[in-house]
Amino acid sequence: MSSNSGIQIPSRLPLLCTHDGVLLPGSTMRISVDTARNMQLVKSRLLKGTSLKSTIIGVIPNTRDPEHDSDELPSLHRWVCIVRLSWAHYCNLCFCLLSIGTAGLAVQVVGSNWPKPHYTLLITGLCRFRVTQLLRERPFPVAEVEQLDKLEQYTEGGQADGELGELSQRFYQAAVQLVGMLDMSVPVVAKLRRLLDSLPRETLPDVLASMIRTSNKEKLQVLDAVDLEERFKKALPLLTRQIEGLKLLQKTRKLRPDDDKRVLAIRKGGVFPGRQFSLDEEVEDEDGDDTAMLEKKVKAAAMPEAALRVCLKELKRLKKMPQSMPEYALTHNYLEMMVELPWSKSTTDCLDIRAARVLLDNDHYAMEKLKRRVLEYLAVRQLKSTLKGPILCFVGPPGVGKTSVGRSIARTLGREFHRIALGGVCDQSDIRGHRRTYVGSMPGRIINGLKTVGVNNPVFLLDEVDKLGKSLQGDPAAALLEVLDPEQNHSFTDHYLNVPFDLSQVLFIATANTAATIPPALLDRMEVLQVPGYTQEEKVEIAHRHLIPHQLEQHGLTPQQLQIPQDTTKDIISKYTREAGVRSLERKIGAICRAVAVKVAEGHKVSRAESPTEQHNTENKEEDSGIASPPEMPIVIDHIALKDILGPPVFEMEVSERLTLPGVAIGLAWTPMGGEIMFVEASRMEGDGQLTLTGQLGDVMKESAHLAISWLRSNAKTYLLANGSADPLEGTDIHLHFPAGAVTKDGPSAGVTIVTCLASLLSGRLVRSDVAMTGEITLRGLVLPVGGIKDKVLAAHRANLKRVIIPKRNEKDLEEIPAHVRADLDFVFASTLDEVLNAAFDGGFPAAVNHPQVVSKL
Ligand SMILES: Nc1ncnc2c1ncn2[C@@H]1O[C@H](COP(=O)(O)OP(=O)(O)OP(=O)(O)O)[C@@H](O)[C@H]1O
């Protein structure tokens, strides 16, 4: 400890009594401080002190060895306990306190309040000391101490001679041997070796005793050994014990590879006597076979030049690698992937437009516009096979057949079909793959899809592109840009493959529920085809042409067993489903099929029981068990049977019921699920002109409400809404509510509905119960056009409403609506709010000028 030789510890030291172990000079230890006295010591001495001296404290170990617990205290300590009464008193306080301690330098103090207030000290031991007198006990003990390690005496005289010299030499050699047994490749061990040479010999017992596996009792003995020779004697057996332990450990470790070798030897010579068999050779052979096979596959894969070069390079590396190397498996998997990809394998298109039309018509009822566009697309492909055509994107509510049209397109072309669900994908490596440097890396969904279908010209359906997410792992939509750009996708590079793959032959079709959430750059690369919801008549046709036959087949039934008349289908559509598509309808038909399947199966059982051999028992059995006779076939589902199977109707047409009070109007809303009717309710109460809005409204909708109120206030006199006063809101609060409060609503198209609803409330007149409306309003009372007219009109038709008020500039949108729906509805095209109000109330909503003026005559 030549470095410490100059250190003179203060004669008075604060004492830290610790249970954490034994601090030896030359070692560093972490001590947890949580007792009141020790905490006080840390606070007032370590945290407040500013000099180096204030960071030196006396550490007194108060530790018992849990394994070799003994009450026996070191003699020195006992002696001090007897001689110094006040110290003995403190000993009682602190359990079995030792009088010899280590002066230590507090290098670090860390405080924490969890789980209880405590400090953690990092202390480096400097030298031994002995307590000569306890000066005070509170708030923390301070003692007069005597420094015991006079290290200069050893170092000054150079190499110690005699027994001490010999002992220190033996100790040093043992220490070198111990370090030599450790794995020198570990940097810490190499550092330790250097440290051992640089440390003065006399410090070795303390340093090594704190490093090797020793009990606290043994460490205490080393600490108590004030005499250096005695210290060497105490520490040397501990070191030797450690060396022996390590030797034993190494021996047991060596045993296993020996065993392996022995097994090998037996197998080589004994098991296959007739043949000079070498296991190593066999492994090499297998290895060689494997790589040779791979090489053959690589050459047969007909991949482009760049990919082939990469594969051959990887193959070369693979041949040199031992199989046990983790990289072997990685490279092997990579090569397997490369050879499995359809670099030049494709199917031949068998496109016949007439057949395609028939097939599309057979698979899907209605959807005329979509089918027409798809046929155009296919026709152009037939004429120009290298068409770098637009990517079609079908946008519409769920269950309207977007995915199934995609599947039909693949069938008409005679191509493989693969669906990639993009909903919730928020990591761009999902599309582009992970780089091979990552553990568990794999290619993205595009390349994986190609591997699955095994050809390079499939139809890929990118389902739910509007539900792509974004996260810290990058934007998957950005990765899709390259995939979907016909100018770029001939050299699409997946991170895993790291070589370009030509995607130009792949036919991409995307689907989405709304175009609003598709990233603009992605939307720009696609041709959006709207797929609107179905009318009730269309649904009935779809049910009878496709859904019912499909469900019958799924449930093992035949039309001779189950019949669902058109009226029942209409009931299912109007009373048990409320959707733009046909998915719920299909589920309900499935439920009916299940119920009938039970009946049919029961009938089978009964008729089998009625076989001639058992006939005599049947009657009794039937009476006993109460089994009904087999139902008459076919089972026809009428209204009563429908109620039995599906329960009471889920949706009742409550339109007229809800319009029995003034202050209610029906609006038309567009959602990604299709069009819907929406009731707007208003009520008034005494107050000071406040407007309350509820129903989770967005900012635009709230503004529409304020616009509506402002227009009504400014036109109150014209429409006689003010009830004599100047302002209809005077002394009145108004509450506007949009039911289905859990659903967020936004957009300007409810403007006309809010005006109508408030006009009804303020005038006390009922709005016509068969009228629905949509349109944006301005402060001047104009009605502006809105979107989603087709879905909204279909929703009004579904709800059996008769009149629909829409903005005049939306008149052109009616072309898209089926003729029979148009015929059922009375359309009012409004360009001002005056026209809206006149159409919404029975007998119109006349302005004041039309009313007879009362002229007072005096
Ligand atoms: N016009 C139609 N003719 C025949 N069957 C149809 C028609 N439209 C939808 N279907 C049937 O409805 C079911 C649902 O269709 P599909 O899965 O294609 O809906 P989707 O529009 O893709 O819905 P999502 O947006 O939820 O993916 C399918 O079984 C499909 O066959």
The ligand as an ORCA input file, in Angstrom:
! r2SCAN-3c Opt
* xyz 0 1
  N     -72.558     -8.386    -54.577
  C     -72.312     -9.510    -53.932
  N     -72.669    -10.668    -54.454
  C     -72.427    -11.809    -53.812
  N     -71.855    -11.925    -52.604
  C     -71.468    -10.795    -52.024
  C     -71.673     -9.537    -52.647
  N     -71.174     -8.596    -51.837
  C     -70.707     -9.221    -50.763
  N     -70.855    -10.531    -50.864
  C     -70.455    -11.541    -49.878
  O     -70.306    -10.890    -48.616
  C     -69.239    -11.428    -47.889
  C     -68.323    -10.340    -47.421
  O     -67.622     -9.782    -48.505
  P     -66.128     -9.284    -48.454
  O     -65.345    -10.039    -47.446
  O     -65.598     -9.246    -49.827
  O     -66.375     -7.832    -47.919
  P     -65.382     -6.603    -47.887
  O     -66.068     -5.506    -48.617
  O     -64.053     -6.985    -48.359
  O     -65.382     -6.262    -46.349
  P     -64.196     -5.661    -45.454
  O     -64.077     -4.213    -45.821
  O     -64.721     -5.847    -44.069
  O     -62.992     -6.464    -45.785
  C     -68.555    -12.412    -48.792
  O     -68.952    -13.699    -48.419
  C     -69.098    -12.095    -50.173
  O     -69.167    -13.227    -50.964
*
